[in-house]
Amino acid sequence: MRDFFRIMKGYFMPYKTYVGLTFLFNVLTALFNVFSFVLLVPILNILFQVDQSHYEFIPWSEADFNSIKDVMFNNLYYYSQQLIADHGPATTMLLLGIGLSVMTLLKTGTYFAGSATLMPIRTGIVRDIRANLYRKVLALPLSFFSEERKGDILARVSTDVNEVDNSVGSSLDMVIKNPIFLLVYVATLIYLSWQLTLFTLVVVPIMGIGIGRIGKSLKRDSLYAQSKWSDGLSQFEETLGGLRIIKAFIAERKMEKRFVAVNDEYRKASMQVNIRQSAAHPVSEFLGTCMIVIVLWFGGYLIFSGNSPIDAPKFIYYLVILYTSLQPLKDLSKAGYSIQKGMASMERINKILRAENNIKERPDARDIAGLEHEITLSHVSFSYPGSQREVLHDINLTVPRGRTIALVGQSGSGKSTLVDLIPRYHDITDGQILIDGQDIRTLRIHSLRSLIGNVNQEAILFNDTVFNNIAFGVENATQEQVEQAARIANAHDFIMEMEQGYDTMVGDRGGRLSGGQRQRISIARAILKNPPILILDEATSALDTESERLVQDALERLMKSRTTIAIAHRLSTIRNADEIYVLHEGQIVERGTHDELIAQGGYYKRLNDMQAL
C-alpha cells in the first residue's frame, strides 16, 4: 500500500488546492456529525425519563479543558428542562429534533462538498495517467511494439486504467476522508471515556487480523486476472485484423475455441478476486458487530456496578459515536482491497510508462535546415535489441543530393530496416549515418524527421476525412495545396467522385477505399509534406497496372528535385535509378546502374530474369 502512494504521489501534486478543500470539508463533516449526535442525549432523557435531577446553568467562562464536557452536558440538560417547563416535553422534543435536522443538513452539505472536491482529483489523475500513457506510446521506439501485443497494450490503457481509477477513489477516501473521521470520532470517544476507549482499542486489532487475511493474496490474483484479460483482448484484436483469413480457411470454430479457453480462464481468475473482495463487507460487518456487543457488555457491566465514568444517556451517545466510527473503518478495509487490485494494474501500466526509450536526443542536439550535399552510411551494422544476429552488416553507401538510389533483394535481406535507420526509428549498432557530414545522432529528432517523407508498402490511413489524411503532419494546409498534391498523385479524380469529395471519411485504416486509392492518398500526403528526402518502400506495389503507371510517372517527376531512396521488388519500377544496391542477408553484394548490374550477370540479373518469366 505504501508503494501505491509512493507511485501516485506525483499525480496528486497538481491538485493540492482540491486536496486542501476536501480536507477542510471532511473535518467539518466529522465535527457536525459529532455535535448532531449530542442532541440525542437530552432527547433520550426526555423520552425515557432516565435523569430526574435539577440542573442549574453554569457559565462557559468557568469551564476548563477537563470540565468542558460536564459543563456542555449540564447546560444541555438545563436548556432542555427550561424548554420542557415553558413548552412541554412534546414541543421540546420537536425543537431538539429540528436542531438535529439542522445539524444533519450542515453535516450532509459539507459531506457533499468534500465528495465534490474529490472528483476533480480523481478524474484528473486518471486523465493524466491516460495522457502519460499515450504520450509514452508516441515516444517509444518501434522495436518496443514489435515485442508487445497490441491487445495487451490496449488492455493496459483501458481495463488497467479503470482499475487504477477505482483505486484512486479508494485511496483518496483512505488518505483524506476516513482518517479524518476516525481521528475526530476516536478523539470524541477518548474524551467521553478514556477507560472504555482503551478497552475498545484492545478489541479493534481482532477486526484488522480477520480482514488482513482475506486481502493478503488479492494483488497476486488481480495481476493474474488482468493478464488473462489481456490475452483475450489480444485475440479479439487479432481476429478483427485477420477476419478475412479466418473465413477463407474456415477457421471460425478454431478461433472460437481459443477465445473461449482464455475467456474461461479470465472468468475463473476474476471470480476468485471478486469473491475475496466481496468478503470485505460481511466480515467487517460481523467483526464490527462483535466489537459493539463486547463494548456494550463491558459498559453495561460498569453502569450496573456503579463504576461507570459516564451515565446511561452518555453511554448510549458513546455507542452511537463508536458505531459511526465503524463505517470509515469498514471503508478503509474495502479501500485496502481495491488498492491491492490497483497496484496490480499500476504495475502493468508502469511497464509502458517506465519502458526505456533507447532513441535518445542529446542535450546539445542541433537543428538541420535541409540536405545540401549527401547522405552517407559508413560501416553501418544493426541488430535488434536483445538479439545477437546482425540484420545489417558493414553497409557503406552514399546518396548525393537530388539522386535516386534503389534497394533490391529478397524478403528479409534488410532493405526496410536500412531505410528505418535514417529517420532514427532504430539506432545503429555500429558505424555512422551522416547528413552533410553531421551524425544523425547529433541532430534533433523532430528536425531530422521533418526532412524525410515516407510512402510505405502498407498505406496507413486514419479514420478521418480524405483532406485530413493528405494534410496529416502539415500545419495549416490549404484546400488548393491538398488538391495539387492529390493531382500529382493521380488521386484528385477519384476523390471528386466520392459522395463528399475531400470531406469523405475513409473508414478504419482506410477500409472504404481500394488498395490503389489508399496508396495514392498516402503518396499525396508525402507530396504535400514536400520533403528534401523521400523514402519509398514498395510505394507502387498495391496499385493496379494503370494506376501504377500513372503514379510512377508522378513519382518520377517528383523525384527529380529530391533525394530518393526507393525499395522495390518489381525491378521494372527502378530501372532509371541513378544507382541500385543489391542486398543479400544484410550485406550489399552488388551495386551499379540497371545496365551495369545486368552486364555483371550476378544476383541482380538472376532476379531480373525470374521476373521476366
C-alpha positions in Angstrom: 0.0 0.0 0.0 2.9 2.3 0.8 4.2 1.6 -2.7 0.9 2.7 -4.2 1.0 6.1 -2.5 4.7 6.5 -3.5 3.8 5.8 -7.1 0.8 8.1 -7.1 2.4 11.0 -5.2 3.5 12.8 -8.3 -0.1 12.6 -9.7 -1.6 14.2 -6.6 0.7 17.3 -6.7 -1.2 19.4 -9.3 -4.4 19.1 -7.2 -3.1 20.4 -3.9 -5.8 23.1 -3.7 -8.6 20.5 -4.1 -6.9 18.2 -1.5 -6.9 21.1 1.0 -10.6 21.9 0.4 -11.5 18.2 0.7 -9.6 18.0 4.0 -11.4 21.1 5.3 -14.9 19.9 4.3 -14.3 16.4 5.8 -13.2 17.9 9.1 -16.4 20.0 9.3 -18.4 16.9 8.4 -16.9 14.9 11.2 -17.4 17.7 13.7 -21.1 18.4 12.7 -21.7 14.6 12.9 -20.3 14.5 16.5 -22.3 17.6 17.7 -25.5 16.5 16.0 -25.5 13.3 18.0 -25.0 15.3 21.2 -28.7 16.4 20.8 -29.7 12.7 21.2 -28.7 12.8 24.9 -31.5 15.2 26.1 -34.0 13.5 23.7 -33.3 10.2 25.3 -33.5 11.8 28.8 -36.9 13.2 27.9 -38.2 10.1 26.2 -37.2 7.6 28.9 -37.1 10.0 31.9 -33.8 8.5 32.9 -32.5 11.6 34.7 -34.8 13.4 37.1 -32.1 15.7 38.5 -32.5 19.5 38.6 -29.8 21.4 36.6 -28.5 25.0 37.1 -26.8 26.9 34.3 -23.0 27.0 34.5 -21.3 29.9 32.7 -18.9 28.8 30.0 -16.2 31.0 31.4 -16.0 28.7 34.4 -15.2 25.6 32.2 -11.6 24.4 31.6 -10.4 21.6 29.3 -11.1 18.9 31.9 -14.6 20.1 32.8 -15.9 21.4 29.4 -17.6 18.1 28.7 -19.5 18.2 32.0 -20.4 21.9 31.5 -21.6 21.2 28.0 -23.9 18.3 29.1 -25.0 20.2 32.2 -26.1 23.2 30.2 -27.7 21.0 27.5 -29.8 19.4 30.3 -30.5 22.8 31.8 -31.8 24.2 28.4 -33.9 21.0 27.9 -35.5 21.4 31.4 -36.3 25.0 30.7 -37.9 24.2 27.4 -39.9 21.4 29.0 -41.1 23.8 31.7 -42.0 26.5 29.2 -43.4 24.4 26.3 -43.9 20.9 27.5 -42.0 17.6 26.6 -43.5 17.1 23.1 -42.6 20.6 21.9 -39.1 20.3 23.4 -38.5 17.1 21.5 -39.7 18.7 18.3 -37.4 21.7 18.8 -34.5 19.3 19.6 -35.4 17.3 16.5 -35.3 20.4 14.4 -31.9 21.2 15.8 -30.8 17.7 15.0 -32.1 18.1 11.4 -30.2 21.4 11.0 -27.0 19.8 12.2 -27.6 16.9 9.9 -28.2 19.3 7.0 -24.9 21.0 7.7 -23.2 17.6 8.0 -24.6 16.3 4.7 -23.8 19.6 3.0 -20.2 19.5 4.0 -20.0 15.8 3.1 -21.3 16.6 -0.4 -18.8 19.4 -0.7 -16.0 17.1 0.4 -17.0 14.5 -2.2 -17.5 17.1 -4.9 -14.0 18.4 -4.4 -12.6 14.9 -4.6 -14.0 14.4 -8.1 -11.5 16.9 -9.9 -8.7 15.0 -8.2 -9.9 11.5 -9.1 -10.9 12.3 -12.7 -7.8 14.5 -13.2 -5.4 11.8 -12.1 -7.0 9.2 -14.4 -6.8 11.7 -17.3 -3.2 12.4 -16.5 -2.3 8.7 -16.5 -4.0 8.1 -19.8 -2.3 11.2 -21.3 1.1 10.0 -20.0 0.4 6.5 -21.5 -0.5 8.0 -24.9 2.5 10.4 -24.8 4.8 7.5 -23.9 3.4 5.2 -26.7 4.1 8.0 -29.2 7.6 8.4 -27.8 8.7 4.8 -27.6 10.7 3.3 -30.5 9.1 0.9 -32.9 11.2 -2.0 -31.5 9.2 -1.9 -28.3 5.9 -2.6 -30.1 7.4 -5.5 -32.1 7.9 -7.3 -28.8 4.5 -6.4 -27.3 1.0 -7.5 -28.3 -1.4 -4.7 -29.3 -4.2 -6.3 -27.3 -2.1 -6.3 -24.1 -1.3 -2.6 -24.6 -5.0 -1.8 -25.2 -5.9 -3.7 -22.0 -3.4 -1.6 -20.0 -4.8 1.6 -21.4 -8.4 0.6 -20.8 -9.1 -2.0 -18.2 -6.0 -1.4 -16.1 -6.5 2.4 -16.0 -10.1 1.8 -15.0 -8.9 -0.3 -12.1 -6.5 2.4 -11.1 -9.4 4.8 -11.3 -11.3 2.7 -8.7 -8.1 2.5 -6.6 -7.6 6.3 -6.7 -11.1 6.8 -5.4 -10.5 4.4 -2.6 -7.1 5.8 -1.8 -8.5 9.3 -1.6 -11.0 8.1 0.9 -8.2 6.3 2.8 -5.8 9.3 2.8 -8.3 12.1 3.3 -11.8 11.3 4.4 -11.7 8.2 6.5 -8.7 9.1 8.7 -10.2 12.5 9.5 -13.5 10.8 10.5 -11.7 8.2 12.6 -9.4 10.8 14.2 -12.4 13.0 15.3 -14.5 10.1 16.4 -11.7 8.4 18.4 -10.8 11.8 20.0 -14.5 12.2 21.0 -14.6 8.6 22.4 -11.5 9.2 24.4 -12.9 12.5 25.7 -16.2 10.8 26.7 -14.4 7.9 28.5 -10.8 7.0 28.0 -11.4 3.8 30.0 -14.0 2.4 27.6 -12.0 3.6 24.6 -8.8 1.9 25.9 -10.9 -1.3 26.2 -12.3 -0.8 22.7 -8.8 -0.3 21.2 -7.8 -3.7 22.6 -10.7 -5.3 20.7 -10.1 -3.5 17.3 -7.0 -5.4 16.2 -9.1 -8.6 16.1 -11.0 -7.0 13.3 -7.8 -6.0 11.4 -6.4 -9.5 11.6 -9.6 -11.0 10.1 -9.6 -8.5 7.2 -5.9 -8.7 6.6 -6.0 -12.5 6.0 -8.6 -12.0 3.2 -6.7 -9.4 1.3 -3.3 -11.0 1.6 -3.2 -12.6 -1.9 -5.6 -10.2 -3.7 -2.8 -8.3 -5.5 -1.3 -11.5 -6.9 -4.8 -12.8 -8.0 -5.6 -9.5 -9.6 -2.4 -9.4 -11.6 -3.1 -12.9 -13.0 -6.7 -12.0 -13.8 -5.6 -8.8 -15.7 -3.0 -10.8 -17.7 -5.8 -13.2 -18.8 -8.0 -10.3 -19.9 -5.0 -9.0 -21.9 -4.8 -12.4 -23.7 -8.5 -12.2 -24.5 -8.2 -8.7 -25.8 -5.2 -9.6 -27.9 -7.1 -12.5 -29.5 -10.0 -10.1 -30.2 -7.6 -7.6 -31.9 -6.0 -10.4 -34.0 -9.5 -11.7 -35.0 -10.6 -8.3 -36.3 -7.3 -7.9 -38.2 -7.4 -11.4 -39.7 -11.1 -11.9 -40.2 -10.7 -12.4 -44.0 -8.2 -15.2 -43.5 -10.2 -16.8 -40.7 -13.2 -17.0 -43.1 -11.1 -18.1 -46.0 -9.7 -21.0 -44.1 -13.0 -21.9 -42.4 -11.2 -21.4 -39.0 -14.1 -19.8 -37.1 -14.5 -22.8 -34.8 -10.8 -23.0 -34.1 -10.6 -19.3 -33.2 -13.8 -19.6 -31.1 -12.2 -22.4 -29.0 -9.1 -20.3 -28.5 -11.1 -17.4 -27.2 -13.5 -19.4 -25.1 -10.5 -21.1 -23.3 -8.9 -17.7 -22.5 -12.3 -16.2 -21.6 -13.0 -19.1 -19.1 -9.6 -18.7 -17.5 -10.2 -14.9 -17.1 -13.7 -15.7 -15.6 -12.2 -18.1 -13.0 -9.5 -15.7 -12.0 -11.8 -12.7 -11.9 -14.4 -14.7 -9.9 -11.8 -15.5 -7.3 -10.7 -11.9 -7.0 -14.3 -10.7 -6.7 -15.2 -13.3 -4.1 -12.3 -12.2 -2.0 -13.3 -8.6 -2.4 -17.0 -9.4 -1.6 -15.9 -10.9 1.7 -14.8 -7.5 2.9 -18.2 -6.2 3.8 -19.7 -9.2 5.6 -16.5 -9.9 7.5 -16.1 -6.3 8.6 -19.8 -6.1 9.5 -19.7 -9.2 11.6 -16.5 -8.3 13.4 -17.8 -4.7 13.9 -21.0 -6.0 15.5 -19.0 -8.3 17.7 -16.9 -5.3 18.9 -20.1 -3.3 19.7 -21.5 -6.3 21.6 -18.4 -6.6 23.7 -18.2 -2.9 24.4 -22.0 -2.9 25.2 -21.5 -5.7 27.7 -18.5 -4.1 29.3 -20.1 -0.6 29.5 -23.3 -2.1 30.8 -21.4 -4.0 33.4 -19.7 -0.8 34.6 -23.0 1.1 34.8 -24.8 -1.6 36.7 -21.9 -2.0 39.1 -21.9 1.8 39.7 -18.3 2.1 38.5 -19.0 3.7 35.1 -17.3 7.0 34.3 -20.4 8.1 32.3 -24.2 7.8 32.9 -26.6 5.8 30.7 -27.5 8.6 28.2 -23.9 9.4 27.7 -23.1 5.7 27.3 -25.7 5.5 24.5 -24.1 8.6 22.9 -20.8 6.8 23.2 -22.2 3.7 21.5 -23.6 5.9 18.7 -20.2 7.5 18.0 -18.5 4.1 18.3 -20.9 2.6 15.8 -20.5 5.6 13.5 -16.7 5.1 13.5 -17.2 1.6 12.2 -18.2 2.8 8.7 -14.9 4.6 7.9 -13.1 1.6 9.4 -15.0 -0.7 7.0 -14.3 1.7 4.2 -10.6 1.5 5.0 -10.7 -2.2 4.7 -12.6 -2.1 1.4 -10.1 0.6 0.1 -7.3 -1.7 1.0 -8.7 -4.5 -1.2 -9.3 -2.0 -4.1 -5.8 -0.6 -3.7 -4.3 -4.1 -3.9 -6.1 -4.6 -7.2 -5.0 -1.1 -8.3 -1.4 -1.9 -7.5 -1.5 -5.0 -9.8 -2.9 -2.8 -12.6 -0.4 0.0 -11.9 2.5 -2.5 -12.3 1.2 -3.4 -15.7 0.8 0.3 -16.7 4.3 1.1 -15.4 5.7 -1.5 -17.8 4.8 1.1 -20.5 5.5 4.3 -18.5 8.9 3.1 -17.4 9.9 1.4 -20.6 13.3 2.7 -21.7 13.4 4.7 -24.9 16.8 3.9 -26.4 16.3 6.6 -29.1 17.7 9.4 -27.0 18.2 13.0 -28.1 21.4 14.7 -26.9 21.1 17.8 -24.7 23.3 19.7 -27.3 21.4 18.3 -30.3 21.3 20.7 -33.3 18.6 21.6 -35.9 19.2 20.9 -39.6 17.6 23.1 -42.2 17.8 20.8 -45.2 20.0 18.5 -47.3 22.8 20.4 -49.1 25.2 17.6 -50.2 24.7 13.9 -49.4 23.5 11.1 -47.1 26.3 8.7 -46.1 26.1 5.4 -44.4 29.6 4.4 -43.2 30.2 0.9 -42.0 26.7 0.6 -40.6 25.7 -2.5 -38.7 22.5 -3.2 -36.9 21.0 -5.8 -34.5 17.6 -5.6 -32.9 17.8 -5.2 -29.1 18.3 -8.5 -27.3 19.3 -10.2 -30.5 22.8 -11.3 -31.4 22.0 -11.7 -35.1 23.1 -8.8 -37.3 20.3 -7.7 -39.6 22.7 -5.4 -41.4 26.4 -5.8 -41.6 29.0 -3.2 -42.7 26.8 -1.2 -45.0 28.5 1.6 -47.0 26.6 3.7 -49.4 26.3 7.4 -50.4 23.2 9.2 -51.8 24.2 12.6 -53.3 21.6 15.3 -53.2 19.0 15.1 -56.0 19.9 11.5 -56.9 17.8 8.4 -56.7 19.1 5.1 -55.4 17.2 1.8 -55.2 17.5 -1.1 -52.8 16.6 -4.6 -54.1 16.9 -8.1 -52.7 14.9 -11.0 -51.4 12.4 -10.6 -48.5 14.3 -10.4 -45.2 17.5 -9.0 -46.7 17.3 -5.9 -44.6 16.0 -3.3 -47.0 13.2 -1.9 -44.9 15.4 -2.0 -41.8 18.1 0.0 -43.6 15.7 2.9 -44.5 14.2 2.8 -41.0 17.7 3.7 -39.6 17.8 7.1 -41.5 14.9 8.7 -39.6 16.2 7.0 -36.4 13.3 4.7 -35.9 16.1 2.4 -34.6 19.6 3.4 -33.6 22.5 1.7 -35.4 24.7 -0.8 -33.5 27.9 0.2 -35.2 29.1 2.8 -37.8 27.7 6.2 -38.7 24.8 7.7 -40.7 25.7 11.2 -41.8 23.7 14.0 -43.4 26.0 16.6 -44.9 28.7 15.3 -42.6 26.7 15.5 -39.4 26.0 12.3 -37.5 22.2 12.0 -37.3 22.5 11.2 -33.5 23.7 14.8 -33.0 20.6 16.2 -34.6 17.2 17.0 -33.1 14.8 14.1 -33.9 12.0 16.4 -34.9 14.3 18.4 -37.2 15.7 15.2 -38.8 12.3 13.6 -39.5 11.0 16.9 -40.9 13.4 16.3 -43.8 12.0 12.9 -44.7 8.8 11.9 -46.4 7.7 8.2 -46.4 5.4 6.2 -48.6 5.2 2.7 -47.2 4.2 -0.7 -48.7 1.2 -0.7 -46.5 -0.8 2.5 -47.0 -1.6 3.7 -43.4 -4.6 6.0 -43.3 -6.6 7.2 -40.3 -10.3 7.1 -39.7 -10.7 10.8 -40.8 -11.5 12.7 -44.0 -9.6 12.4 -47.2 -8.4 16.1 -46.7 -7.1 15.4 -43.2 -5.3 12.3 -44.3 -3.5 14.1 -47.0 -2.8 17.1 -44.8 -1.6 14.9 -42.0 1.5 16.4 -40.3 1.3 19.6 -42.3 0.1 22.6 -40.4 -2.5 25.0 -42.0 -2.5 23.2 -45.3 -5.0 24.9 -47.7 -7.5 23.2 -49.9 -5.6 24.3 -53.0 -2.4 22.7 -51.7 -4.1 19.5 -50.8 -5.8 19.3 -54.2 -2.5 20.0 -56.0 -0.8 17.1 -54.1 -3.7 14.8 -55.0 -3.4 15.7 -58.7 0.3 14.9 -58.7 -0.5 11.6 -57.1 -3.3 11.0 -59.6 -5.9 10.9 -56.7 -7.9 14.0 -57.4 -10.3 12.5 -59.9 -11.4 9.5 -57.8 -11.7 11.8 -54.7 -14.0 14.1 -56.5 -16.2 11.2 -57.5 -16.8 10.3 -53.8 -20.0 11.4 -52.1 -18.4 14.3 -50.2 -15.2 14.8 -52.1 -12.3 15.7 -49.8 -14.6 15.7 -46.8 -15.4 12.0 -47.2 -14.5 9.7 -44.3 -12.1 6.9 -45.4 -13.1 4.5 -42.6 -11.0 2.5 -40.2 -7.5 2.2 -41.7 -9.0 3.5 -45.0 -11.3 0.5 -45.3 -13.8 2.3 -47.5 -11.1 2.7 -50.3 -9.4 0.3 -52.6 -5.8 -0.6 -52.1 -4.7 1.6 -55.0 -6.8 4.5 -53.7 -5.3 4.2 -50.3 -1.8 4.2 -51.7 -2.3 7.2 -53.9 -3.6 9.2 -50.9 -0.5 8.2 -48.9 1.6 9.4 -51.9 -0.3 12.7 -51.9 0.4 13.0 -48.2 4.2 12.7 -48.9 4.0 15.1 -51.8 2.3 17.7 -49.6 4.9 17.5 -47.0 7.4 18.4 -49.7 10.5 16.9 -48.0 14.0 17.1 -49.5 14.5 13.3 -48.8 11.9 10.8 -50.0 11.8 7.1 -48.9 9.6 4.9 -51.0 9.1 1.4 -49.5 7.3 -0.6 -52.3 5.3 2.5 -52.9 3.5 1.2 -56.0 3.1 -2.4 -55.0 -0.6 -2.1 -54.2 -1.6 -0.5 -57.4 -3.1 -2.0 -60.5 -1.3 -1.7 -63.8 -2.9 1.5 -64.9 -2.6 3.2 -61.5 0.9 2.1 -61.2 1.9 3.7 -64.5 0.1 7.0 -63.5 1.6 7.1 -60.0 5.1 6.0 -61.2 5.1 8.9 -63.7 4.0 11.3 -60.9 6.7 10.0 -58.6 9.4 10.3 -61.2 8.5 13.9 -61.8 8.6 14.4 -58.0 11.9 12.6 -57.5 13.7 14.9 -60.0 14.1 17.6 -57.3 14.6 15.2 -54.4 17.0 12.8 -52.9 15.1 9.5 -53.1 15.7 6.0 -51.6 13.4 3.5 -53.2 12.8 -0.1 -52.1 11.4 -2.3 -54.9 10.6 -5.9 -55.6 9.4 -5.1 -59.2 12.7 -4.2 -60.9 10.8 -2.5 -63.7 10.0 0.4 -61.4 13.6 1.3 -60.6 15.3 0.9 -64.0 16.0 4.6 -64.1 17.6 4.8 -60.7 21.0 6.5 -60.6 22.4 3.6 -58.6 21.0 0.3 -57.5 22.2 -1.6 -54.4 21.5 -5.3 -54.1 21.2 -6.6 -50.6 21.5 -10.3 -49.6 21.4 -11.4 -46.0 22.1 -8.0 -44.6 25.0 -7.1 -46.8 25.4 -5.2 -50.1 26.6 -7.7 -52.6 26.3 -5.7 -55.8 25.9 -2.0 -56.8 25.6 -0.1 -60.1 23.0 1.0 -62.7 20.5 -1.4 -64.1 22.5 -2.0 -67.2 25.8 -2.4 -65.3 24.2 -5.0 -63.0 22.7 -6.9 -65.9 26.1 -7.0 -67.5 27.7 -8.3 -64.3 25.5 -11.4 -64.6 25.2 -11.8 -60.8 22.4 -11.8 -58.3 20.6 -8.8 -59.8 20.5 -10.5 -63.2 19.0 -13.6 -61.7 16.3 -11.5 -60.0 15.6 -9.7 -63.3 15.4 -13.0 -65.3 13.0 -14.5 -62.8 10.6 -11.5 -63.1 10.8 -11.6 -66.9 9.4 -15.2 -67.0 
